[in-house]
Amino acid sequence: SSGPLIALLGYQFYFKRQVQLTSLKDLATLSLMYCVCNSLIHHLVWSLAIDSFVWNYQEAIWMFIGDMVGTLFGAYLLKSLVDLMDGKGFKFSGP
């Protein structure tokens, strides 16, 4: 899916900077952008691929919620790993 790439490029374009992996705010914002992009792209592709496809807002909302929960869980797990590695001498953040 192109949702993650579109979300990352949109984040960098809008905020004019890279995502800070150690920032919960950056991770939450990027997660939100990803979930919106992923839900919209998924339903847009299905509506173009299937002539009889009926846009169901409930499906899009549930997909968004599922993506958001999974993405935030993964992002915060990644942040915990980065913090652990940062404490061991690896540097992932700026100066």
Secondary structure, DSSP 8 states (H G I E B T S, - for coil): --HHHHHHHHHHHHHSS---TT-HHHHHHHHHHHHHHHHHHHHHHHHHH-TT----HHHHHHHHHHHHHHHHHHHHHHHHHHHHHHHTT---S--
